[in-house]
Amino acid sequence: MKVLPVILRPAGPGPWRAPAITPRHGVLLALALLLSVGAAQAATGDGVLSVLATLWRWTPLLLEGFVFNIAISLIAMAMGTAAGVMLGLGLIAPNRAVRGVAWFLTQFFRNAPWLVLLFFAMFLLPFEFRFWGIVVPFPGWIKATIGFALPVMANTAEIVRGAIQSIPFGQWEAAESLAFSRRRTLWTIILPQCVKRMLPPWMNLYSLVTMATVLASVVGVTEMLTLVSEVHAAEGGRPELLAPLYGYALLCFFLYCYPIGRLTLRLERRFQVRI
């Protein structure tokens, strides 16, 4: 019995494995943050406790911005996943026109720079809607979330297509021999098996989206990176605080995304396809 990965890799000159990230890398990152604090102390003559006290004083505000980053990523993933599943089903549709439209949308949004899509959503979508004299504001963070949901949709569509096509074709034939319709076969036999195959790459995509949410600061959304800049300005713009503040933001994202990456690796090993 051979064991194949969930997503088959093309044959190459030899096996390749990505370097594993271990908890010691997190320790090294924390040490780098402490070194930046020490550098700030050396540059100003203030004690290390003074720099740490500055970080501690602004921690509630910075964590509030970080939670907002997470909220944007979760909403973008929910919107993009719902649309991506439908788009992925369009990629395997029997109708050639539907497949063509789905393929174009997938390739367009998958290969477009995320920052360009973010600017597209921010400045081409209206700032408010008017319904019978009632003005409904359309805040910037929602438009930014839509901007992130577009590449999520395209990448999710590819994940869905790959998972469906990884199911042996014999299962389609067996279902057809039992008088199952294509729709019934897809929803009751094929897709339930695809969920565990789609979960690891989907979680990887979520980590990427979470880290990419800092791009929202470029278009004026007040999230963690924006608050880091505001905190730095509130502290007088001291250059020696740049490394500690941005290192603190980096540590927050690492501590959030690293467990997701480890869980993804465990799921990949658990959901290996045995043939």
C-alpha positions in Angstrom: 0.0 0.0 0.0 1.4 3.4 -1.0 0.7 6.7 0.7 0.2 9.7 -1.4 -0.1 13.3 -0.1 -3.5 15.0 -0.3 -2.2 17.2 -3.2 0.0 15.3 -5.5 3.3 16.9 -6.3 4.8 16.6 -9.7 7.7 14.3 -10.1 11.1 15.9 -9.6 14.7 15.1 -9.2 14.3 14.2 -5.6 12.0 14.8 -2.6 11.9 18.3 -1.2 10.7 19.3 2.2 10.0 22.8 3.4 12.1 23.8 6.4 10.1 23.1 9.5 9.3 26.1 11.8 9.7 25.0 15.4 8.9 26.8 18.7 12.5 27.8 19.0 12.0 30.1 16.1 9.4 31.9 18.2 11.9 32.1 21.0 14.4 33.6 18.6 11.8 36.1 17.4 11.2 37.1 21.0 14.9 37.5 21.6 15.1 39.7 18.6 12.4 41.9 20.1 14.4 42.1 23.3 17.5 43.0 21.4 15.6 45.8 19.7 14.5 47.0 23.1 18.1 47.0 24.2 19.1 48.9 21.1 16.4 51.5 21.9 17.8 51.8 25.5 21.3 52.2 24.2 20.2 55.0 21.8 18.3 57.0 24.4 20.0 56.2 27.7 16.6 55.2 29.1 16.3 51.9 30.9 15.0 48.8 29.3 12.1 48.9 31.6 11.2 52.3 30.2 10.9 50.9 26.7 9.0 47.9 28.0 6.7 50.2 29.9 6.0 52.1 26.8 5.0 48.9 25.0 2.9 47.7 27.9 1.1 51.1 28.1 0.0 50.9 24.5 -0.6 47.1 24.5 -4.5 47.4 24.9 -4.7 49.7 21.9 -2.4 47.6 19.8 -4.2 44.4 20.6 -7.5 46.1 19.7 -6.0 46.8 16.3 -4.8 43.2 16.0 -8.2 41.8 16.9 -9.6 44.0 14.1 -7.0 42.4 11.7 -8.3 39.0 12.7 -11.9 40.1 12.2 -11.1 41.3 8.7 -9.4 38.1 7.9 -12.3 35.9 9.2 -14.9 37.9 7.3 -12.9 37.9 4.1 -12.4 34.1 4.4 -16.1 33.5 4.9 -17.1 35.6 2.0 -14.3 34.3 -0.3 -14.9 30.7 0.7 -18.6 30.9 -0.1 -18.0 32.5 -3.5 -15.0 30.3 -4.1 -16.9 27.0 -3.7 -19.4 28.1 -6.3 -16.7 29.3 -8.6 -14.8 26.0 -8.1 -17.9 24.0 -9.0 -18.1 26.2 -12.1 -14.6 25.1 -13.1 -15.8 21.5 -13.4 -19.3 22.3 -14.9 -20.4 20.3 -18.0 -21.3 23.6 -19.7 -18.3 24.9 -21.6 -19.4 28.6 -21.3 -19.7 28.3 -17.5 -16.3 26.7 -17.3 -14.8 29.4 -19.4 -16.3 32.2 -17.3 -15.2 30.5 -14.1 -11.7 29.9 -15.4 -11.3 33.6 -16.4 -12.5 34.9 -13.0 -10.3 32.4 -11.2 -7.2 33.2 -13.2 -7.8 37.0 -13.1 -8.3 37.3 -9.4 -5.7 34.6 -8.5 -2.9 36.3 -10.4 -3.8 39.9 -9.6 -1.7 41.7 -6.9 -3.6 41.8 -3.7 -2.7 45.5 -3.1 -4.2 46.4 -6.5 -7.4 44.5 -5.7 -7.5 46.4 -2.4 -7.2 49.8 -4.1 -9.8 48.6 -6.6 -12.3 47.8 -3.8 -11.5 50.9 -1.8 -11.8 53.6 -4.5 -14.2 52.1 -7.0 -16.9 51.0 -4.6 -19.1 53.8 -3.3 -18.7 55.3 0.2 -22.4 55.3 0.8 -25.7 54.0 -0.6 -28.9 55.9 -0.8 -32.3 54.2 -0.6 -35.4 56.3 -0.8 -33.6 59.2 0.8 -31.9 57.1 3.5 -28.1 57.3 3.5 -26.4 54.0 4.4 -22.6 54.4 4.9 -20.3 51.9 3.4 -17.2 52.0 5.7 -13.7 51.5 4.4 -13.0 48.4 6.4 -15.9 46.6 4.6 -14.5 47.5 1.2 -11.1 46.4 2.3 -12.6 43.1 3.4 -14.2 42.7 -0.1 -10.8 43.4 -1.6 -9.2 40.6 0.4 -12.2 38.3 -0.4 -11.5 38.4 -4.1 -8.2 36.6 -4.1 -9.5 34.3 -1.4 -12.4 33.4 -3.8 -10.0 32.6 -6.7 -7.7 30.5 -4.5 -10.5 28.6 -2.9 -11.9 27.8 -6.3 -8.6 26.2 -7.3 -8.6 24.3 -4.0 -12.1 23.0 -4.7 -11.3 22.0 -8.2 -8.1 20.2 -7.2 -9.9 18.3 -4.4 -12.8 17.2 -6.7 -10.4 16.1 -9.4 -8.3 14.1 -6.9 -11.3 11.8 -6.3 -11.0 8.6 -8.4 -13.2 8.8 -11.5 -14.5 5.4 -10.7 -16.7 6.8 -8.0 -18.5 8.9 -10.5 -19.0 5.9 -12.7 -20.2 3.8 -9.8 -22.7 6.5 -8.8 -23.9 6.7 -12.4 -24.5 3.0 -12.5 -26.7 3.4 -9.5 -28.8 6.0 -11.3 -27.4 8.9 -9.3 -27.7 12.3 -11.0 -24.5 14.3 -11.4 -25.7 16.8 -8.8 -26.6 14.1 -6.3 -23.2 12.4 -6.9 -21.4 15.7 -6.4 -23.1 16.7 -3.2 -23.6 13.4 -1.5 -20.5 11.4 -2.5 -17.7 13.6 -3.9 -17.8 16.8 -1.9 -18.0 15.1 1.6 -14.7 13.4 0.7 -13.2 16.6 -0.5 -13.6 18.5 2.8 -10.7 16.8 4.5 -8.5 17.3 1.4 -9.4 21.0 1.1 -8.9 21.8 4.8 -5.1 22.0 5.0 -4.6 24.3 2.0 -7.6 26.4 3.1 -6.0 26.9 6.5 -2.7 27.9 4.8 -4.7 30.4 2.7 -6.2 31.8 5.9 -2.8 32.4 7.4 -1.7 34.3 4.3 -4.9 36.4 4.4 -4.3 37.2 8.1 -0.8 38.4 7.4 -1.9 40.3 4.4 -4.5 42.3 6.3 -1.8 44.8 7.3 -2.0 46.1 3.7 -5.3 47.7 4.7 -3.3 50.4 6.5 -2.1 51.6 3.1 -5.7 52.6 2.1 -6.5 54.2 5.4 -8.1 51.4 7.4 -7.2 51.7 11.1 -5.8 48.3 12.0 -2.7 47.2 14.0 -0.1 48.6 11.7 -1.8 52.0 11.5 -2.0 52.0 15.3 1.7 51.2 15.6 2.4 54.3 13.5 0.1 56.4 15.6 1.7 55.2 18.8 5.1 56.0 17.4 3.9 59.5 16.6 2.3 59.9 20.0 5.7 59.0 21.6 7.3 61.9 19.8 8.4 59.9 16.7 11.5 58.6 18.4 13.4 56.5 15.9 14.7 54.1 18.6 11.1 52.9 19.2 10.6 51.8 15.6 12.1 48.4 16.1 10.4 47.5 19.4 7.0 48.7 18.1 7.1 46.9 14.8 8.7 43.9 16.4 5.8 43.7 18.8 3.4 43.7 15.9 5.5 41.0 14.2 5.4 38.9 17.3 1.6 39.1 17.6 1.1 37.9 14.1 3.7 35.1 14.6 2.0 33.9 17.8 -1.3 33.8 16.0 -0.3 32.2 12.7 2.3 29.7 13.9 -0.2 27.4 15.7 -2.3 27.4 12.5 0.7 26.3 10.5 1.4 23.5 12.9 -2.2 22.4 12.9 -2.1 22.4 9.1 0.9 20.1 9.0 -0.9 17.7 11.5 -4.0 17.6 9.3 -2.0 17.0 6.2 -0.4 13.9 7.8 -3.7 12.7 9.2 -5.6 13.1 5.9 -3.1 11.4 3.7 -4.7 9.6 0.8 -4.1 5.8 0.9 -4.4 3.9 -2.3 
